[in-house]
Amino acid sequence: GRTYEGRFVVVGSVGEDALNVPLNGAPKVQLILLCDDYLRRIFLPKKLVQSTLEAEVTPMVSFNIRQYVADSGGRVSQLGPPLRITEFDEFGRRIYTMNANQGKIDVIQGITKITPLWTKVEAIHKMQGKNFIWDMRMATSSIPPDVLRQIIARQIDPNKIEDRLRLVQLFLQGERYQDAQAELNLVIQAFPGSKQRFEGALRDLRQAFARKALSEIDVRTNAGQHKLAINLLENFPNEGIAGETLQAVRQSLDEYRTEFDRYTEILQQVDQTLGKVAAPEQGKAQPIVDEIKKELNIHTLGRLAAFRQFLADPALNDQEKLSLALSGWLVGTDDALRKLPVALSLFDVRNLVRQYLAEPTKVKRDQILADLTAQEGATPELVAKLLRYMLPPVETKTPEEGPPGFYELSVNGLPGEGPVTYYVQVPPEYDPHRIYPTVVTLNGAGSTPRQQIDWWAGAVGPNGQRLGQATRFGYIVVAPAWSNTGQVEYGFSAAEHGAVLNSLRDACRRFSIDTDHVFISGHSMGGDAAWDLALSHPDLWAGVMPVVARAEKYISLLWDNMKLVPFYLVSGELDGDKRKANATDIDRYLNRGYNATVVEFQGRGHEHFSDEIQRLFEWMNRRQRDF
């Protein structure tokens, strides 16, 4: 489950004035729980909330930044896509350029309050020109630490150690332990006599950072990035780190070494068992054994667990033991078989299935199907299990140029439509023997599929690598070029559906996609499309995550299908009239207790909301298709 902290109130509709719910005349049925965490407003179905508790809140350190805030002028009530946003300067100011009826408007914004979790940004008074009243919130984590230091340094007395320690506390409460440690070291340099006083605090910070580093290694391990995990473990810092943490590091390394030692041992055992069976069976089994030797790795080792478990069992003969190895390799250890003829047949069945799925012509597919049905192991149950462990049927050459793991591919559109280009980014250490959760992402107007890849997986850095959240958590990202050049609205057309669904289907034939963990998302008109596709094809998705999207047309007609698909909408408070426009559909979801979450950033408009991406992955990691 998820935990939210903030101010809570029960409302009858997401269209209500969230912070001014009337005591008299309020709707009788109030089944929506609103949480205001000062950065966002989160709407949740009350029926799914286990409990709300009065928590003892730890006081958060905060810094009030002196700015000449506009106290009169036009109140910003709607925001479209920003035209330009400059970086914050050392005074905590930046320029936000927006479109208005009279043309472009530059608004000077200034940071007025910084807390560990959120930062308040307001419009600054201008001596000339029109002033605006505008309170915007953003995640403090989105502001670089060096910029925070520069801004806060102008608000404190650097010669007062307690002032300096407040910045350390800010980083600490925001769980930015490395920044807190760096700042505390600067404090000790400025006040040499305080070193002994803070030795314990430094030790605690190093330990907190070590725990976070160990947690990150777990994330990478779960994402199948074992080479990186081993490298991080082997280079784990040990100075001032608690013994139990270092013991956990050593234990993880020992587990890896044990796994690697098993490779040679198991291959020898399979070879020895093969040599003990009769010659005809040896010849038929040899190609499977050769495949095991070639492809056995940390992701496939578990398939031979049943073989290892019963290898010394005197009740089984050599044929049965070999069958456990071969069938376990093909259908998984839980479904390993003792009948060698069936195990050998499974190999032929799997190869025929691969040929069938890769064959483009119907005549040849029909012939393959006839050959397939004649096989002993071609039962629906066994074929389903084979598919779980089978490599993708269409081999896709790794690109020689461009970012590692980035593909530009093409698939046929609907009849009468042209081919559809789509882009795929696979995570580091991608291995087709492992299945991966996947995000299908749809771009908005003025954006591109490549930019959607960047949003989810991170932009390509100077070293050619991506460092985004899909990279960390081991997600494949698929971005179809689903819209026409210059298109500004989603058309609710079959061609658009076909572009997305055909791209996904083709990607599933080329990459090891976990079809129980496929999510669809999109920004702006791409969010509209994602919302519609989720409701139109609820059997395909583990969840849908529209960003700054609007519910129209078929979305409102198919609303009841949302009970089948977890829903997570990200929006901006000032993004036109979308909250009220979407209220009817969202109220239906929330009032009926569907698995729906609606997040609205305060004082924000039509943006990409990268602030929310970490929470989106936390949400996705708990979801799978249930259809």
C-alpha positions as CSV (number, residue, x, y, z in Angstrom):
1,G,0.0,0.0,0.0
2,R,0.9,3.7,-0.2
3,T,1.1,6.3,2.5
4,Y,0.3,9.9,2.1
5,E,1.0,12.8,4.6
6,G,-0.7,16.1,4.6
7,R,-4.0,17.8,5.3
8,F,-7.0,15.6,4.7
9,V,-10.6,16.5,3.8
10,V,-13.5,14.4,2.4
11,V,-15.1,15.9,-0.7
12,G,-18.0,15.0,-3.0
13,S,-16.3,15.9,-6.3
14,V,-12.9,16.7,-7.7
15,G,-14.5,19.7,-9.2
16,E,-15.1,21.4,-5.8
17,D,-12.9,24.2,-4.6
18,A,-10.6,21.8,-2.8
19,L,-9.6,24.0,0.1
20,N,-12.9,25.7,0.7
21,V,-15.4,22.8,1.0
22,P,-18.6,24.4,2.5
23,L,-19.8,23.0,5.8
24,N,-23.5,23.7,4.8
25,G,-24.9,22.6,1.6
26,A,-22.1,20.2,0.8
27,P,-23.0,17.1,-1.2
28,K,-24.5,14.4,1.0
29,V,-22.4,11.7,-0.5
30,Q,-18.7,12.4,0.0
31,L,-16.6,9.4,-1.0
32,I,-13.4,11.1,-2.2
33,L,-10.5,11.7,0.1
34,L,-8.3,14.8,-0.7
35,C,-4.8,15.0,0.6
36,D,-3.0,18.4,0.4
37,D,0.7,17.9,0.9
38,Y,1.5,21.6,0.1
39,L,3.0,20.6,-3.2
40,R,0.1,18.6,-4.7
41,R,-3.5,17.8,-4.1
42,I,-4.1,14.0,-4.3
43,F,-7.6,12.7,-4.8
44,L,-8.2,9.1,-3.7
45,P,-11.3,6.8,-3.5
46,K,-12.3,6.8,0.2
47,K,-13.4,3.1,-0.2
48,L,-9.8,2.0,-0.8
49,V,-8.3,4.0,2.1
50,Q,-7.4,1.7,4.9
51,S,-7.2,4.4,7.6
52,T,-6.3,8.0,8.3
53,L,-4.3,8.7,11.4
54,E,-3.3,11.7,13.4
55,A,0.4,11.5,13.1
56,E,3.1,13.1,15.2
57,V,4.7,15.3,12.6
58,T,8.4,16.1,12.9
59,P,8.9,19.8,12.5
60,M,10.4,20.5,9.1
61,V,13.2,23.1,8.7
62,S,12.3,25.8,6.3
63,F,13.9,29.0,4.8
64,N,11.8,32.1,4.0
65,I,13.5,33.9,1.1
66,R,13.0,37.6,1.0
67,Q,11.4,38.7,-2.2
68,Y,9.4,41.7,-3.3
69,V,6.2,39.7,-4.0
70,A,3.5,41.3,-6.1
71,D,0.4,41.9,-3.9
72,S,-1.8,43.4,-6.6
73,G,-2.4,42.7,-10.2
74,G,-4.0,40.0,-12.3
75,R,-4.3,36.6,-10.7
76,V,-2.9,33.8,-12.8
77,S,-5.9,31.5,-13.3
78,Q,-4.9,29.5,-16.4
79,L,-1.6,28.4,-17.9
80,G,-0.8,26.8,-21.2
81,P,2.5,25.2,-22.1
82,P,5.4,27.5,-21.0
83,L,7.4,29.1,-23.8
84,R,10.5,29.5,-21.7
85,I,11.7,28.9,-18.2
86,T,15.1,30.1,-17.2
87,E,17.2,28.6,-14.4
88,F,17.1,30.1,-10.9
89,D,19.8,32.6,-10.2
90,E,21.6,33.1,-6.9
91,F,18.7,35.3,-5.7
92,G,16.2,32.6,-6.3
93,R,14.6,34.3,-9.3
94,R,13.9,33.1,-12.8
95,I,11.8,34.2,-15.9
96,Y,8.7,32.3,-16.8
97,T,7.5,33.2,-20.4
98,M,3.9,32.4,-21.2
99,N,1.4,33.0,-24.0
100,A,-1.5,35.4,-23.5
101,N,-4.1,37.0,-25.6
102,Q,-1.9,40.0,-26.0
103,G,1.2,38.0,-26.9
104,K,4.2,36.7,-24.9
105,I,4.5,37.7,-21.3
106,D,7.6,37.4,-19.1
107,V,6.8,36.9,-15.4
108,I,9.6,37.2,-12.9
109,Q,9.2,34.5,-10.3
110,G,11.0,34.3,-7.0
111,I,11.4,31.5,-4.5
112,T,9.8,32.6,-1.2
113,K,10.0,29.5,0.9
114,I,12.1,26.4,0.8
115,T,11.3,23.2,2.7
116,P,12.9,19.7,2.4
117,L,10.0,18.5,0.2
118,W,8.5,21.5,-1.5
119,T,9.4,25.0,-2.6
120,K,7.1,28.0,-3.0
121,V,7.6,30.2,-6.0
122,E,5.7,33.5,-6.4
123,A,5.4,36.3,-8.9
124,I,7.7,39.2,-8.2
125,H,6.6,42.8,-8.2
126,K,7.7,44.7,-11.3
127,M,8.2,48.5,-11.3
128,Q,7.0,48.8,-14.8
129,G,4.5,46.7,-16.7
130,K,1.7,44.4,-15.5
131,N,2.0,42.6,-12.2
132,F,0.6,39.1,-11.4
133,I,-0.5,37.3,-8.3
134,W,0.8,33.7,-8.6
135,D,1.7,31.0,-6.1
136,M,3.4,28.0,-7.6
137,R,4.8,24.9,-5.9
138,M,7.6,22.6,-7.0
139,A,9.5,19.7,-5.6
140,T,12.7,20.9,-3.8
141,S,14.5,17.9,-5.1
142,S,14.2,19.4,-8.6
143,I,16.5,22.3,-7.6
144,P,20.2,21.5,-7.8
145,P,22.0,21.6,-4.4
146,D,24.5,24.2,-5.5
147,V,21.7,26.5,-6.5
148,L,19.9,25.9,-3.2
149,R,23.2,26.8,-1.3
150,Q,23.6,30.0,-3.3
151,I,20.0,31.1,-2.6
152,I,20.0,30.2,1.1
153,A,23.5,31.7,1.6
154,R,22.0,35.1,1.1
155,Q,19.4,34.5,3.8
156,I,21.7,33.4,6.6
157,D,24.7,34.6,8.5
158,P,27.6,32.4,7.3
159,N,29.4,33.2,10.5
160,K,26.7,31.6,12.7
161,I,27.1,27.9,12.9
162,E,23.4,27.3,13.8
163,D,22.4,29.0,10.5
164,R,24.7,26.8,8.6
165,L,23.4,23.7,10.3
166,R,19.9,24.5,9.2
167,L,20.9,23.8,5.6
168,V,22.4,20.5,6.7
169,Q,19.1,19.7,8.3
170,L,17.2,20.7,5.1
171,F,19.2,18.1,3.1
172,L,18.9,15.5,5.8
173,Q,15.1,15.8,6.1
174,G,14.9,15.6,2.3
175,E,16.9,12.3,2.4
176,R,19.7,14.0,0.4
177,Y,22.3,12.4,2.6
178,Q,25.3,13.0,0.3
179,D,24.4,16.7,0.1
180,A,24.0,16.9,3.8
181,Q,27.4,15.2,4.4
182,A,29.1,17.6,2.0
183,E,27.5,20.6,3.6
184,L,28.4,19.4,7.1
185,N,32.0,19.0,6.0
186,L,31.9,22.6,4.8
187,V,30.6,23.6,8.2
188,I,33.5,21.8,9.9
189,Q,36.0,23.5,7.6
190,A,34.5,26.9,8.4
191,F,34.4,26.1,12.2
192,P,37.4,23.8,12.9
193,G,36.7,23.7,16.6
194,S,33.4,21.9,15.9
195,K,34.9,18.8,14.4
196,Q,34.6,16.7,17.5
197,R,31.1,17.9,18.1
198,F,29.9,16.6,14.7
199,E,31.9,13.4,14.4
200,G,28.8,11.4,15.5
201,A,26.6,13.3,13.0
202,L,29.0,12.6,10.2
203,R,29.1,9.0,11.1
204,D,25.3,8.8,11.1
205,L,25.2,10.6,7.7
206,R,27.7,8.2,6.2
207,Q,25.6,5.3,7.5
208,A,22.4,6.8,6.2
209,F,24.1,7.3,2.8
210,A,25.4,3.7,2.9
211,R,21.9,2.3,3.6
212,K,20.5,4.4,0.7
213,A,23.3,3.1,-1.6
214,L,22.6,-0.5,-0.6
215,S,18.9,0.1,-1.3
216,E,19.9,1.4,-4.8
217,I,21.9,-1.7,-5.4
218,D,18.7,-3.7,-4.6
219,V,16.8,-1.7,-7.1
220,R,19.5,-2.4,-9.8
221,T,19.6,-6.1,-8.8
222,N,15.8,-6.4,-9.1
223,A,16.1,-4.7,-12.5
224,G,18.4,-7.4,-13.7
225,Q,21.4,-5.1,-13.8
226,H,23.8,-7.5,-12.1
227,K,27.1,-6.3,-13.6
228,L,26.3,-2.8,-12.2
229,A,25.2,-4.2,-8.9
230,I,28.4,-6.3,-8.5
231,N,30.5,-3.2,-9.5
232,L,28.7,-1.1,-6.8
233,L,29.2,-3.9,-4.2
234,E,32.9,-4.3,-5.0
235,N,33.4,-0.5,-4.7
236,F,31.2,0.0,-1.7
237,P,32.6,2.6,0.7
238,N,33.8,1.1,4.0
239,E,35.1,4.0,6.0
240,G,32.9,4.7,9.0
241,I,30.2,2.3,7.8
242,A,28.5,0.0,10.4
243,G,29.5,-3.6,10.5
244,E,26.0,-4.9,9.7
245,T,25.9,-2.9,6.5
246,L,29.3,-4.1,5.4
247,Q,28.2,-7.7,6.3
248,A,25.2,-7.3,4.0
249,V,27.5,-6.1,1.2
250,R,29.8,-9.1,1.7
251,Q,26.8,-11.5,1.8
252,S,25.5,-10.1,-1.5
253,L,28.9,-10.6,-3.2
254,D,29.1,-14.1,-1.8
255,E,25.7,-14.9,-3.2
256,Y,26.8,-13.7,-6.6
257,R,30.0,-15.8,-6.4
258,T,28.0,-18.9,-5.4
259,E,25.7,-18.4,-8.4
260,F,28.7,-18.1,-10.8
261,D,30.3,-21.2,-9.3
262,R,27.1,-23.1,-10.0
263,Y,27.3,-22.5,-13.8
264,T,30.3,-24.8,-14.4
265,E,29.1,-27.4,-11.9
266,I,25.6,-27.6,-13.5
267,L,26.9,-27.8,-17.0
268,Q,29.2,-30.6,-16.0
269,Q,26.3,-32.4,-14.4
270,V,24.1,-32.0,-17.5
271,D,26.9,-33.3,-19.7
272,Q,27.5,-36.3,-17.4
273,T,23.8,-37.1,-17.3
274,L,23.5,-36.8,-21.1
275,G,26.4,-39.3,-21.5
276,K,24.5,-41.9,-19.5
277,V,21.4,-42.2,-21.7
278,A,21.2,-44.3,-24.9
279,A,22.7,-43.0,-28.1
280,P,19.4,-42.2,-29.9
281,E,18.2,-40.0,-27.0
282,Q,21.7,-38.4,-26.8
283,G,21.5,-37.3,-30.4
284,K,18.1,-35.7,-30.0
285,A,19.0,-34.1,-26.7
286,Q,22.3,-32.7,-27.8
287,P,20.9,-29.5,-29.5
288,I,19.1,-28.6,-26.3
289,V,22.2,-29.2,-24.2
290,D,24.2,-27.1,-26.6
291,E,21.6,-24.3,-26.1
292,I,21.8,-24.6,-22.4
293,K,25.6,-24.3,-22.5
294,K,25.4,-21.2,-24.7
295,E,22.6,-19.4,-22.9
296,L,22.9,-20.4,-19.2
297,N,23.3,-17.2,-17.1
298,I,22.0,-15.6,-13.9
299,H,18.6,-15.2,-15.4
300,T,18.2,-18.8,-16.6
301,L,20.0,-20.7,-13.9
302,G,16.8,-21.2,-11.9
303,R,15.2,-23.2,-14.7
304,L,17.5,-26.1,-13.7
305,A,16.6,-26.1,-10.0
306,A,14.5,-29.3,-10.3
307,F,17.3,-31.1,-12.1
308,R,19.8,-30.1,-9.3
309,Q,17.3,-31.1,-6.6
310,F,16.7,-34.6,-7.9
311,L,20.1,-35.3,-9.4
312,A,21.2,-37.6,-6.6
313,D,17.7,-39.2,-6.2
314,P,18.2,-42.9,-6.6
315,A,14.4,-43.3,-7.4
316,L,14.9,-41.5,-10.8
317,N,16.8,-43.0,-13.7
318,D,19.1,-41.1,-16.0
319,Q,16.5,-40.5,-18.6
320,E,14.2,-38.9,-16.1
321,K,16.9,-36.7,-14.7
322,L,17.9,-35.5,-18.1
323,S,14.3,-34.8,-18.8
324,L,14.1,-32.6,-15.7
325,A,17.0,-30.6,-17.1
326,L,15.7,-30.3,-20.7
327,S,12.1,-29.6,-19.8
328,G,13.0,-27.3,-17.0
329,W,15.0,-25.3,-19.5
330,L,12.1,-25.0,-21.8
331,V,9.1,-24.5,-19.5
332,G,10.6,-23.6,-16.2
333,T,11.6,-25.6,-13.2
334,D,8.1,-25.7,-11.6
335,D,6.7,-27.5,-14.7
336,A,9.7,-29.8,-15.4
337,L,8.7,-33.2,-16.7
338,R,10.2,-36.7,-16.1
339,K,9.2,-38.1,-19.5
340,L,12.1,-37.6,-21.9
341,P,10.1,-38.1,-25.1
342,V,7.8,-35.3,-24.1
343,A,10.8,-33.1,-23.1
344,L,12.4,-33.7,-26.5
345,S,9.1,-32.9,-28.2
346,L,8.8,-29.6,-26.4
347,F,12.0,-28.4,-28.1
348,D,10.5,-29.1,-31.5
349,V,7.2,-27.5,-30.4
350,R,9.0,-24.4,-29.2
351,N,11.0,-24.0,-32.4
352,L,7.8,-24.4,-34.5
353,V,6.0,-21.8,-32.4
354,R,8.9,-19.4,-33.0
355,Q,8.7,-20.0,-36.7
356,Y,4.9,-19.6,-36.8
357,L,5.1,-16.3,-34.9
358,A,7.9,-14.9,-37.2
359,E,6.4,-16.1,-40.5
360,P,4.6,-13.3,-42.4
361,T,2.8,-15.4,-45.0
362,K,-0.4,-17.3,-44.2
363,V,0.3,-20.3,-46.4
364,K,3.5,-21.1,-44.6
365,R,2.0,-20.5,-41.2
366,D,-0.7,-23.0,-42.0
367,Q,1.9,-25.6,-42.8
368,I,3.8,-24.9,-39.6
369,L,0.6,-25.2,-37.7
370,A,-0.1,-28.6,-39.2
371,D,3.4,-29.7,-38.2
372,L,2.9,-28.3,-34.7
373,T,-0.3,-30.2,-34.0
374,A,1.4,-33.5,-34.8
375,Q,3.9,-33.0,-31.9
376,E,3.4,-34.8,-28.6
377,G,4.1,-31.7,-26.5
378,A,1.8,-29.4,-28.5
379,T,-0.9,-29.1,-25.8
380,P,-2.3,-25.6,-25.1
381,E,-1.0,-25.8,-21.5
382,L,2.5,-26.7,-22.5
383,V,2.6,-24.2,-25.4
384,A,1.6,-21.4,-22.9
385,K,4.4,-22.4,-20.6
386,L,6.9,-22.5,-23.5
387,L,5.9,-19.0,-24.5
388,R,6.9,-17.8,-21.0
389,Y,10.5,-18.9,-21.5
390,M,10.9,-18.5,-25.2
391,L,13.1,-15.8,-26.7
392,P,11.3,-13.2,-28.8
393,P,10.4,-14.8,-32.2
394,V,11.8,-11.9,-34.3
395,E,15.5,-11.3,-34.0
396,T,16.3,-7.6,-34.0
397,K,19.9,-6.4,-34.7
398,T,21.5,-4.2,-32.1
399,P,22.1,-0.8,-33.5
400,E,25.7,0.1,-34.1
401,E,25.2,3.8,-33.6
402,G,23.3,5.9,-31.1
403,P,22.6,5.5,-27.4
404,P,23.0,1.9,-26.2
405,G,19.8,0.0,-26.4
406,F,18.0,2.5,-28.5
407,Y,16.1,1.3,-31.6
408,E,14.2,3.0,-34.4
409,L,11.8,0.5,-35.9
410,S,8.8,0.4,-38.3
411,V,5.6,-1.6,-38.5
412,N,2.6,-1.6,-40.9
413,G,-0.3,0.7,-40.0
414,L,-3.9,-0.2,-40.7
415,P,-4.9,-1.0,-44.3
416,G,-4.7,2.2,-46.3
417,E,-2.4,3.8,-43.8
418,G,1.4,4.2,-44.1
419,P,4.0,2.4,-42.0
420,V,4.4,3.6,-38.4
421,T,7.8,4.4,-37.0
422,Y,8.3,3.6,-33.3
423,Y,11.2,3.9,-30.9
424,V,12.3,1.5,-28.2
425,Q,14.7,2.0,-25.3
426,V,15.7,-1.1,-23.5
427,P,17.4,-0.8,-20.0
428,P,21.1,-1.5,-19.3
429,E,22.2,-5.1,-19.4
430,Y,19.0,-6.0,-21.3
431,D,18.8,-9.8,-21.6
432,P,16.1,-11.4,-23.7
433,H,16.0,-14.4,-21.3
434,R,14.4,-12.1,-18.7
435,I,11.0,-10.3,-19.2
436,Y,10.7,-6.6,-18.6
437,P,7.9,-4.3,-17.5
438,T,7.2,-1.8,-20.2
439,V,5.8,1.7,-20.7
440,V,4.1,2.7,-23.9
441,T,4.3,6.5,-24.1
442,L,2.5,8.9,-26.4
443,N,3.8,12.4,-27.2
444,G,1.8,15.5,-27.1
445,A,1.5,18.4,-29.7
446,G,4.9,20.1,-30.2
447,S,6.7,17.1,-28.7
448,T,8.2,14.0,-30.3
449,P,8.4,10.3,-29.5
450,R,12.2,10.7,-28.8
451,Q,11.4,13.3,-26.2
452,Q,9.0,10.9,-24.5
453,I,11.9,8.3,-24.4
454,D,14.0,11.0,-22.7
455,W,11.3,11.8,-20.2
456,W,11.0,8.2,-19.0
457,A,14.5,6.8,-19.5
458,G,16.5,10.0,-19.1
459,A,18.2,12.2,-21.7
460,V,21.4,10.8,-23.2
461,G,24.4,12.1,-21.2
462,P,27.9,13.0,-22.3
463,N,29.0,9.4,-21.9
464,G,26.1,8.2,-24.1
465,Q,24.2,6.7,-21.2
466,R,20.7,7.5,-19.8
467,L,20.2,8.0,-16.1
468,G,16.4,8.3,-15.9
469,Q,14.0,6.2,-13.8
470,A,13.1,3.6,-16.5
471,T,16.9,3.0,-16.6
472,R,17.1,2.6,-12.9
473,F,14.0,0.3,-12.5
474,G,14.7,-1.8,-15.6
475,Y,11.7,-0.8,-17.8
476,I,11.5,-0.9,-21.6
477,V,10.0,2.3,-23.1
478,V,8.1,2.1,-26.4
479,A,7.3,5.4,-28.1
480,P,5.2,5.2,-31.3
481,A,5.0,8.0,-33.8
482,W,1.3,7.8,-33.4
483,S,0.2,11.3,-34.6
484,N,0.6,13.3,-37.8
485,T,3.0,16.2,-38.2
486,G,1.4,19.3,-36.9
487,Q,-1.4,17.5,-35.2
488,V,-2.7,19.4,-32.1
489,E,-5.6,17.3,-31.0
490,Y,-6.3,13.6,-30.5
491,G,-8.7,12.4,-33.2
492,F,-10.1,9.3,-31.6
493,S,-9.5,7.4,-34.8
494,A,-8.8,3.8,-35.7
495,A,-5.6,4.8,-37.4
496,E,-4.3,6.3,-34.2
497,H,-5.3,3.2,-32.2
498,G,-3.7,1.0,-34.9
499,A,-0.4,2.9,-34.8
500,V,-0.1,2.4,-31.0
501,L,-1.4,-1.2,-30.8
502,N,0.6,-2.4,-33.9
503,S,3.8,-0.8,-32.4
504,L,3.2,-2.6,-29.1
505,R,2.5,-5.9,-30.8
506,D,5.6,-5.7,-33.0
507,A,7.7,-4.7,-30.0
508,C,6.4,-7.8,-28.2
509,R,7.7,-9.9,-31.1
510,R,11.1,-8.4,-30.9
511,F,11.8,-7.7,-27.2
512,S,11.2,-9.6,-24.0
513,I,8.2,-7.6,-22.8
514,D,6.3,-8.8,-19.7
515,T,2.7,-8.5,-21.0
516,D,1.3,-8.5,-17.5
517,H,3.3,-5.4,-16.8
518,V,2.6,-3.1,-19.8
519,F,1.5,0.5,-18.9
520,I,0.3,3.2,-21.2
521,S,0.9,6.9,-20.7
522,G,1.0,10.1,-22.6
523,H,1.3,13.9,-22.3
524,S,-1.3,16.4,-23.4
525,M,-3.1,15.0,-26.5
526,G,-1.0,11.9,-26.0
527,G,-2.5,11.6,-22.5
528,D,-6.0,11.9,-24.1
529,A,-5.1,9.0,-26.4
530,A,-3.6,6.9,-23.6
531,W,-6.8,7.4,-21.6
532,D,-9.0,6.4,-24.5
533,L,-6.8,3.4,-25.4
534,A,-6.9,2.1,-21.8
535,L,-10.7,2.2,-21.8
536,S,-11.0,0.8,-25.3
537,H,-8.6,-2.1,-24.7
538,P,-8.6,-2.7,-20.9
539,D,-7.3,-6.3,-21.3
540,L,-3.9,-5.0,-22.5
541,W,-2.7,-2.8,-19.7
542,A,-1.5,-3.0,-16.1
543,G,-2.3,0.7,-15.7
544,V,-2.8,4.0,-17.4
545,M,-1.1,7.3,-16.5
546,P,-2.4,10.3,-18.5
547,V,-0.5,13.6,-17.9
548,V,-2.4,16.9,-18.4
549,A,-5.1,15.0,-20.3
550,R,-8.8,15.7,-21.0
551,A,-11.7,13.3,-20.9
552,E,-13.8,13.6,-24.1
553,K,-16.0,11.5,-26.4
554,Y,-15.4,7.8,-26.0
555,I,-13.6,8.3,-22.7
556,S,-16.9,9.4,-21.2
557,L,-18.8,6.6,-22.9
558,L,-16.5,3.8,-21.8
559,W,-15.9,5.1,-18.2
560,D,-17.0,1.9,-16.5
561,N,-14.1,0.0,-18.1
562,M,-11.8,1.9,-15.7
563,K,-12.7,-0.6,-13.0
564,L,-10.4,-3.0,-15.0
565,V,-7.4,-0.7,-15.3
566,P,-5.6,1.1,-12.5
567,F,-5.6,4.9,-13.2
568,Y,-3.1,7.6,-12.3
569,L,-3.8,11.1,-13.6
570,V,-1.2,13.9,-13.2
571,S,-2.4,17.5,-13.8
572,G,-1.8,21.1,-13.0
573,E,-4.2,23.3,-11.0
574,L,-4.1,26.1,-13.6
575,D,-4.3,23.9,-16.7
576,G,-7.4,25.6,-18.1
577,D,-10.7,24.1,-17.1
578,K,-9.5,20.5,-17.1
579,R,-10.3,19.7,-13.5
580,K,-14.0,20.6,-14.0
581,A,-14.1,19.1,-17.5
582,N,-12.7,15.8,-16.2
583,A,-14.7,15.9,-12.9
584,T,-17.7,13.8,-14.1
585,D,-15.6,10.9,-15.3
586,I,-13.1,11.0,-12.4
587,D,-15.9,11.3,-9.8
588,R,-17.3,8.1,-11.3
589,Y,-14.0,6.3,-10.7
590,L,-13.4,7.6,-7.2
591,N,-17.0,7.3,-5.9
592,R,-17.2,3.7,-7.0
593,G,-13.9,2.8,-5.4
594,Y,-12.0,2.1,-8.6
595,N,-8.2,2.0,-8.4
596,A,-7.8,5.6,-9.3
597,T,-5.3,8.3,-8.1
598,V,-5.5,11.9,-9.3
599,V,-2.6,14.3,-8.6
600,E,-2.9,18.0,-9.1
601,F,0.2,20.2,-8.7
602,Q,-0.6,23.5,-7.0
603,G,-0.1,26.7,-9.1
604,R,1.1,24.7,-12.1
605,G,-0.3,24.6,-15.6
606,H,0.3,22.5,-18.8
607,E,3.6,20.9,-18.1
608,H,5.4,17.5,-18.3
609,F,5.6,17.2,-14.5
610,S,8.9,15.3,-14.2
611,D,8.4,16.0,-10.4
612,E,6.0,13.1,-10.3
613,I,8.0,10.4,-12.2
614,Q,9.5,8.8,-9.1
615,R,6.1,8.3,-7.6
616,L,4.8,6.9,-10.9
617,F,7.4,4.2,-10.8
618,E,6.6,3.4,-7.2
619,W,3.0,3.0,-8.3
620,M,3.8,0.9,-11.3
621,N,6.0,-1.4,-9.4
622,R,2.9,-2.4,-7.3
623,R,0.7,-3.1,-10.3
624,Q,0.1,-5.9,-12.8
625,R,-2.6,-6.8,-15.3
626,D,-5.5,-8.5,-13.7
627,F,-8.0,-9.3,-16.5
